[in-house]
Amino acid sequence: AHDIRGPLQGINGLSELAIEDLNKNRNAEIPDYFRYIGESSNSLLELSNAILTPQTDSSKNEPEKDDLNNLRDRILRLFMPALLNKRLAFTFKIAPEANGLTLPSSGFIQAISNLVANAIKFTPDGGQIAVQVTVRTIKETNHLCFIVTDTGIGMAEETRLSIMSGIGTSTPGTAGENGSGLGLIMVRNLVRAYNGQLKINSLPGLGTSFTIIIPLTEQG
């Protein structure tokens, strides 16, 4: 655990020191770039914590929350280079009924980031990726709903079942990107910790859609 977390914590600390020093003699947009580096390393640290720390019911009481607009901004900053590199069309829409709502925990920033990263990995050049945030009423309870859809290569039913069972799968992306599959397992575990649902609809060659549904009553 320390082998993964240690370097990431070091990056965070150095980024904070650089921002502090540069702000004293602000020049151009350099502090912003360092701030983005800090955000990216924070995302990696959150992922390692989610993988290496067992989920418990106490995670529902996590005090840190974030709003949906910040989620959208962070996703755009984090993935814009990769989206441009593969010439992918990207949209992130927040429905009017979801405006003003906060995320159940800051961990959902990493969860949605993982789904977008997965979509980029498995969508060929010139494809499309869309994120939608809505509110659904299920059995008289409002639920926050995230849908991440891509026009990528899709997945076999065996792969879908492995993810839903908590088993990571490693498959190269359309540009040879590597990965362990642990990011999707983190998403699954986080959703389960908040009494939510994770749905995966996919067919080989026809793209993939991940849906996260979280009861709003769990935010309290």
N, C-alpha and C positions, 0 to 999 in steps of 0.2 A: 504493500500500500504506500509506504513512504517513498519508494522508488518512483512512483507515478506522481504523488501529490507534492513531493519536495520541489522538483524543478518548476512546477506550475505556480507554487506559492512564491518561489523566487522571482519568476517573471512578473507576477502581480506586484510584489514589493518594489522591484526596480522601476516598473512603469509608474507607480505612484510617486516615487522620488523624482523621476524625470519630469513628470507633470508639475510637481511642486516647484522645482528649480526653474523650469521654462516659463511658468506663469509669473515669476518675479521679473522676468525680462522677456515678455511675450513677443514672439516673432512669427509672423505668418500663421499657418495652421498646424504647426508642429505639435503643440499640446493636444490637439484633437486627434492626431494620428496615434499618439501614445495612449490616449484614452481608449481608442478603438482596440489597440493591442491589449490593453487591460481587460476590456470587455470579452475579447476572444479567449484570453487565458482563463478568465473567470468561468466561461462556458465549459472549457475543458476540465477545470477543477470540479465544477458541479457534476459533470458526467462521471468523473472518476469517483467522486463521493457516492453518487447514486449506485454505481456498480460495486464498489468495495464496502459500502455500509448497508447492512440488511435493513429493509423497510419495516417500520413498525407503525402501529396505530398512532403513535405520538406525532408522526409526521403531519397528521391532519391539523395539528395545533401550531404548525410552523408560522411565526409571526410575519415573515417577509412576504410581501405581496407586490404585484406590479400591475400596471394598467395595460390595456390592449394596444393603445397607441404606441407605447414604449416597446412592446413586443414587436409590432410591425417595423418600427424604426431600426431596432437591433437586428432583425432578420435581414432587412435590406442592406444595412452596413456590412454585416458579416458575410453575406453570400453574393453581393453584387459582382465581385471579380469573377467568381466561378460561373455565375449566370452569363456574364458577358463573354467569357472564354468559350462557352458551349453555345452561345447565341440562343439562349433560352428565353422565351417570353414568360414573364412572371407577374402575377397579380396577387394582391393581398387585400381582401375586402372585409370590412367589419359592418355587419348589418346594423341598421339604426337601433334596433331593440337591444343590441349588445353594447352600444356606446355608453361609456361611463362605468362599465363593470370592471372589476379587478380580477386578476388571475388567482386561482385558489392558493398558489404558492409560487415563489420565484422559480421553482423547479420546472414549471411548465414552459418557461422561456427555453430551457434546454430541451425539453421534450419536443416542442414544435420545431426547434432548430434541427433536432435529429431527423425529424420527418422530412424537412425541406432538404437536408443534406442527402438523405436517402433518395429523394426524388431526383435531385441533380445527378447523383451517381448513376442512376439507371434510366435516365432520359437522354436519347441521342441528340446530337447537335440540331438546333432549329426546332426543338420540341417546346412544349408548354407545361408550366407548373402553376397551380392556383391554390391559394389558401383562402378559406372562407371561415368567418366566425359568426355564428348565429345563436339564437336562443330557441330551444324547443321545449314544448310542454309534453311531458310524459307522465301519465298517471297523476295528473293534477299538480305535478311538480316541475318547475322551470329548470332546465338544464343548459349549461354552456356547452356549445358544440363547435369543435374545430374539425374542418375537413381539408385535407391536403391531397390534391389530385394531380397526377402527371400523365403525360402521353408516352410514357416510357415502354420498356420491354416487358413489363409485367412480371409475374412470378407464378411458379407452379403451385398447385394445391398443397403439395408436400412442404414447400417452403412456408406457405401461409400458416399451416398447422404447426410447424416448428416454432414460429414466432409466437403464436398464441399460447403455446405450451411452455414458453420461457426458454427455448433453446436457440442460441445464437447460430446464425448461418453466415458463412463467408463466401461471397460471390463477387468476382471482379465487375466493375462498372463498365459502361459503354466506352469509356476512354481509358480503360485499364486501371481505374481507381481501385485501391485495396481497402479492406475494412474487415472488422471482426464480427459485425452483426450485433455487438453489445449495445449499441445506441438504441436499437428497436426494443431490446429487452428492458432497457431503462424506462422507455416510454410505457411499456406494458406494466411494469412494476409500479410506476408512479400512478398510473390511472387506477390500478387495483387498490392502491393505498387510499384513494379518495372515493372509493365505492363507485367508480365510473365504469364505462364500457369502452373497449377498443374494438373497432370493427375494421376488417381488411377485405376489400373487394378488388380482385385482380385476376386477370387472365393473361397467359403468355402472349405477347405481341400487342396487347390492347390497353396497356397502362395499369396504374394502380391508384386506389383511393383509400386513404387511412382516415378514419373518423374517430374522434375522441369525444365522449359525452360525459360531462361531469355535473352532478346535482348542484345547483346553486346553493341549496341549503347547507351543503358541506363547507361553504366558505366561511360560515359564521365563526 
